[in-house]
Amino acid sequence: MSYFAGIDIGSTAIKVALVDAEGKIKGVHVADSGSLFHKNAKEALRVLLEKNGVDRSEVKYLIATGYGRKLFKEADDSISEITANAIGAHETGKAYGGVRTIINIGGQDSKAIQIDDAGCVTNFVMNDKCAAGTGRFLDVAARNMDIDLEELGDYHFNGKGAPLSINSTCTVFAESEIIGLLANGHGKEEIVAGIHYSIAKRTVRLAKRVGIEDRVYFDGGPALNKGLVAAIQDELQRELVVPEYPQTTTAYGAAVLARSEYLADLKDGL
Amino acid sequence: MSNRSPERQPVPFHQSRQAREAEVMLDHIVDDFLENPAGMKYFYDLFRQVYIRGESLERQGPQVGITCIQAPEELIYAHGASPVRLCNGSYHYDQIGADFMPAKSCSLVKATLGMLCSENAIPKLGKLDLIVNPTTCDQKKKASVMMEGMDHVVHDLEFPNVKESEASRVYWQRSVRQFSERLRALTGEKLTKPKLRAAMAKTARAQKAFRTMNGFRKNSPAVFLGKDAFLVTNAYFFDDIERWTAALEVLNLELAEREKAAFNAAQKKAPRIVFTGSPPIFPNLKLPLLIEQAGGVVVADETCSANRMLYDMTAVDEWLLNDMVDSLADKYLKPCTCPIFTRNDDRLRRLLELASTFKADGVVYQSFAGCQVYEMEQRSVADALNKAGIPMLYIETDYSPDDMGQLSTRIEAFLESIKTRKRQQRT
C-alpha cells in the first residue's frame, strides 16, 4: 500500500498525519516537541506508523512543516505552515460546506489566513513577535491558577459573574494582572473567562486585518478549548467551524500535499 | 553631553561586535548563493575592508556626513568636499542608540546616532567636518540636537512638507542655496559654474551606470540577484564616487554578457518581488536575503537606500549659476517619493510602474518598527496594489535577528501563494 505523511514540527507539539492512496485520513498522532526537536519528530513519526500498522517503506512521500521543518532531513520536501494549514483547512472544511477564513492559534503565534475556493492562500497575517494571545499565554495563565489546560473550558462555562477584563497586551504583564485578580479574591472561573475573551479580542482583531469571509475555520491546539471557542464566536458574532482534530489540520495539509506532489512526480515520470 | 557609549574597554574594530555582525551578514550574502557575478568581488572586498577589518577609505577634501538622500551631493562635490552617508544598519549600534532614544523609535535613526556616539564607530567615517541633516522625518529632525551633543557640527537642511506647491519649491530652493553658503564657509571654496557642472557630470556618470545596472533587472529570468544590487547601492554611501562608478561599469559589462547568454541567477519560476518601505542598509539586509534564500528574487525596489536615490540623472545646464542651483534643488524635490510628504501619490504611481516594468509578481513592504509614516501608509499602498492584482506582504521589523524564524515562514508562505496563483493562471 502507498501512504503519504505530513509532519508539523511546532514550538510546543509535533503533529503527524497519515493519508492513504485516496487521500483519506488514516491516522494522526500528537507528541510534545520537548527540547530535542529532531529526535522527538522521528519518534512521533515512528509511533504513528506503528499505531496504524504501516511500514516506513510504504510512506511514499513525506512533507515537513512548522518551525522545525528545515531541520527534519527525513522529509522529501518542506512547506511553510501557512500554506499547509490552508490546504488542510480547505480539505477538512469541505465537510462543513467550505471555509474561506482560517484562524489558527499555535503555541507561539497566531495567524489569520484567507483562502479562495480552490484552497489557495490569497492573504494572511501573523502576530508580530510577541506571544500574547497564543497557546503559550493560556499555558502560563493556567499554571498560575493551578488549573489543567484541559479544564479551562469547564471553568469558562461555570462562572457565575461576568468575565473579568484582562487588559495587558503582554503575556508577562497579563500574568501579574491575573495574580493580582486572584489576590483580590476573584473567582478562577471569571478570570478564566476573562483570559479567553482577551485572547478572542486579539485574535478577532488579527482576523479583521485579513478580512473575514464566509465560514470561519478555527484550528490549532487552543481550538480544543471550548471556552476559547465560545469567546471567539462571541467576539466574531458568527459560528466557527471547529474540526474534530483541530491540532492536526496543518500536518494533514502537509500530508495531502505530499500525496499530490507524489502523483505529480509520477505523471512527470520522475 | 554624556551620550558617549559605555563601551568600557575599546577593542580593535575587527574584533568588535559590529565587525562580527557585518561578517556574518556578508558571509550569507556571498556564500549562500552560487555563481555570484565576478564583478561583485570589488564590492564584497570593499565591505570587508571597511565594515570588518575597519580600514578607512581615502576620500577627497572635507568629509560631509549626510543623514538622508535629500542632501544634494552635487553641491558637496562642487565645494571640494566628499559626502558620506551616515544611515546605518547595524544591530549593535541600534542597541547603543537605544540607551538614549525612545524605545519606539526607528532602528535606522537609533543605529545612526548610536554609531555617531560610539567610541568604535565604523572607521570609514574618519573625521566628519560637518553633518547635513535634511529635516525630513520627525525622528531625524529631532536628531540634530543630539548629534550636536556628541560634538558634531550640524547643518539643518530645511525640507518642505508638501512637494506640489510653489511656495515649497521656493522655500526648498532657498534652503539649498543656504546649504551652499554653509559649505563655502566650511571649505572656503566658492561655488562656480564650472565646478558645479563638473560635480553634476560626476554624479551623472554614477547615475548612468546605476541605471544601466537596474535595467538588467527587467530581464526574466534574472541575470543577478537583488541582494547584490542592494550591496552596490549601499557601497555608494561611502565609497569614492569615481572608484564606485568604475567598478559598477565593470560589473555592467559582465551583466551584459550574462544577458546575452540568457543566464539564470535565480530559479526559473522564482517569484519576482518589488521591495519597498524602510531601506535595507548593510548589515541589515535581513529581509531581502530571506526573500532570496526562500527562492524569490528582488527585481526592483522603491526605498531611499537604492532605486530612489540614484534614479534620475541631473542634466542641468542653465545659463546662470543660480538657475543651475535651482534646477538641482528641483531634482531633489519633485521626483522624491518619500512618504513624509503630506500627499504623495507619486509613490503609488511609481510602485505600480515598477511592478509592471519589472514584471513583478508581488511586493514586500518593510516598515521599521517606529517608522510611523510607512506604518500609516501601508494600508493605502496595499489597497492600490491589490486593485491592480498585485499581492503585498507587509512586514514590521527592526534590526534584531530575533524574528528571522517567523519572518522566513511568512515570506515562504507569501512566495508559495504567488506560485500557486501563477500555476492556476497557467492551467
Boltz contact constraints between the chains, C-beta under 6 A:
constraints:
  - contact:
      token1: [A, 67]
      token2: [B, 405]
      max_distance: 6.0
  - contact:
      token1: [A, 80]
      token2: [B, 409]
      max_distance: 6.0
  - contact:
      token1: [A, 80]
      token2: [B, 412]
      max_distance: 6.0
  - contact:
      token1: [A, 80]
      token2: [B, 413]
      max_distance: 6.0
  - contact:
      token1: [A, 80]
      token2: [B, 416]
      max_distance: 6.0
  - contact:
      token1: [A, 82]
      token2: [B, 413]
      max_distance: 6.0
  - contact:
      token1: [A, 83]
      token2: [B, 413]
      max_distance: 6.0
  - contact:
      token1: [A, 83]
      token2: [B, 416]
      max_distance: 6.0
  - contact:
      token1: [A, 120]
      token2: [B, 420]
      max_distance: 6.0
  - contact:
      token1: [A, 121]
      token2: [B, 417]
      max_distance: 6.0
  - contact:
      token1: [A, 126]
      token2: [B, 410]
      max_distance: 6.0
  - contact:
      token1: [A, 128]
      token2: [B, 396]
      max_distance: 6.0
  - contact:
      token1: [A, 129]
      token2: [B, 403]
      max_distance: 6.0
